[in-house]
Amino acid sequence: MDETMSDFHFKLMSFGFKFRDFFKPRKNILEQAGIKPGFHVLDYGCGPGSYLTAAAELVGKSGKIYALDIHPLAIQKVNTIAAKKRLSNVVTINSDCKTWLPDNSIDLVLLYDTFHSLSDPNRVLEELHRILKTGGILSFSDHHMNENEILHAVINGGLFKFFEEGKEIYNFIKEDQ
Ligand SMILES: C[S@@+](CC[C@H](N)C(=O)[O-])C[C@H]1O[C@@H](n2cnc3c(N)ncnc32)[C@H](O)[C@@H]1O
């Protein structure tokens, strides 16, 4: 099991995200990821739920958002937002890797600002590959890594290939094995 950050650090990070999200609304990033109505989306390392409301609205009632995080405070926060905003299409998962989702069931994975903190990133990539549908998209960003590091880390295992680049993200497509 990966280590969680302290509650203090999590709260500090969540506070900082309020400013980040005010100046750069997360909806713009989701549009770069190609999110669509009816999509089943996994937000891996969802943190305090910055993407949650926009994602839940964009996929609509026929879609689903699975918000996964290792930190119990993230799960608590996401559940609170979902209840307050009556987002009926949100499911939380408290985990450090395993999603318990069926094979080939997810259209889009958001892996934003989380990869650098994974102790076993390849295990997580294998799990994301397992649950993505054929043609499914892994949308990636991590400001702790440069472009070469990102492309190398995601493509090298042979599970994903580069698909397209947005202003703030890289989209990879699942390689069928
Ligand atoms: C910097 S935050 C990013 C949150 C969100 N993706 C965003 O961009 O607003 C990284 C999140 O990844 C979570 N995390 C770290 N290691 C993890 C792991 N092995 N599995 C799941 N979540 C993890 C942390 O608890 C934290 O909430």
The ligand as an SDF file (V2000), in Angstrom:
LIG
                    3D

 27 29  0  0  0  0  0  0  0  0999 V2000
   -1.6360   16.2680   -6.3380 C   0  0  0  0  0  0  0  0  0  0  0  0
   -3.1320   15.4020   -6.0260 S   0  0  0  0  0  0  0  0  0  0  0  0
   -4.0120   15.5900   -7.5740 C   0  0  0  0  0  0  0  0  0  0  0  0
   -5.4980   15.5510   -7.4080 C   0  0  0  0  0  0  0  0  0  0  0  0
   -6.3070   15.6880   -8.7050 C   0  0  0  0  0  0  0  0  0  0  0  0
   -5.9820   14.6600   -9.6610 N   0  0  0  0  0  0  0  0  0  0  0  0
   -6.0970   17.0510   -9.3060 C   0  0  0  0  0  0  0  0  0  0  0  0
   -5.2910   17.1950  -10.2540 O   0  0  0  0  0  0  0  0  0  0  0  0
   -6.7400   17.9980   -8.8380 O   0  0  0  0  0  0  0  0  0  0  0  0
   -2.6110   13.7020   -6.0780 C   0  0  0  0  0  0  0  0  0  0  0  0
   -3.6440   12.7670   -5.4900 C   0  0  0  0  0  0  0  0  0  0  0  0
   -3.2260   11.4200   -5.7420 O   0  0  0  0  0  0  0  0  0  0  0  0
   -3.5060   10.6400   -4.6010 C   0  0  0  0  0  0  0  0  0  0  0  0
   -2.6490    9.4500   -4.6330 N   0  0  0  0  0  0  0  0  0  0  0  0
   -1.3200    9.3560   -4.3640 C   0  0  0  0  0  0  0  0  0  0  0  0
   -0.8940    8.0820   -4.5170 N   0  0  0  0  0  0  0  0  0  0  0  0
   -1.9810    7.3600   -4.9030 C   0  0  0  0  0  0  0  0  0  0  0  0
   -2.1870    5.9970   -5.2430 C   0  0  0  0  0  0  0  0  0  0  0  0
   -1.2050    5.0850   -5.2040 N   0  0  0  0  0  0  0  0  0  0  0  0
   -3.4270    5.5950   -5.5970 N   0  0  0  0  0  0  0  0  0  0  0  0
   -4.4580    6.4960   -5.6240 C   0  0  0  0  0  0  0  0  0  0  0  0
   -4.3250    7.7980   -5.3210 N   0  0  0  0  0  0  0  0  0  0  0  0
   -3.1020    8.2320   -4.9810 C   0  0  0  0  0  0  0  0  0  0  0  0
   -3.2340   11.5850   -3.4320 C   0  0  0  0  0  0  0  0  0  0  0  0
   -3.9020   11.1650   -2.2490 O   0  0  0  0  0  0  0  0  0  0  0  0
   -3.7800   12.9100   -3.9750 C   0  0  0  0  0  0  0  0  0  0  0  0
   -5.1240   13.1060   -3.6320 O   0  0  0  0  0  0  0  0  0  0  0  0
  1  2  1  0
  2  3  1  0
  2 10  1  0
  3  4  1  0
  4  5  1  0
  5  6  1  0
  5  7  1  0
  7  8  2  0
  7  9  1  0
 10 11  1  0
 11 12  1  0
 11 26  1  0
 12 13  1  0
 13 14  1  0
 13 24  1  0
 14 15  1  0
 14 23  1  0
 15 16  2  0
 16 17  1  0
 17 18  1  0
 17 23  2  0
 18 19  1  0
 18 20  2  0
 20 21  1  0
 21 22  2  0
 22 23  1  0
 24 25  1  0
 24 26  1  0
 26 27  1  0
M  CHG  2   2   1   9  -1
M  END
$$$$
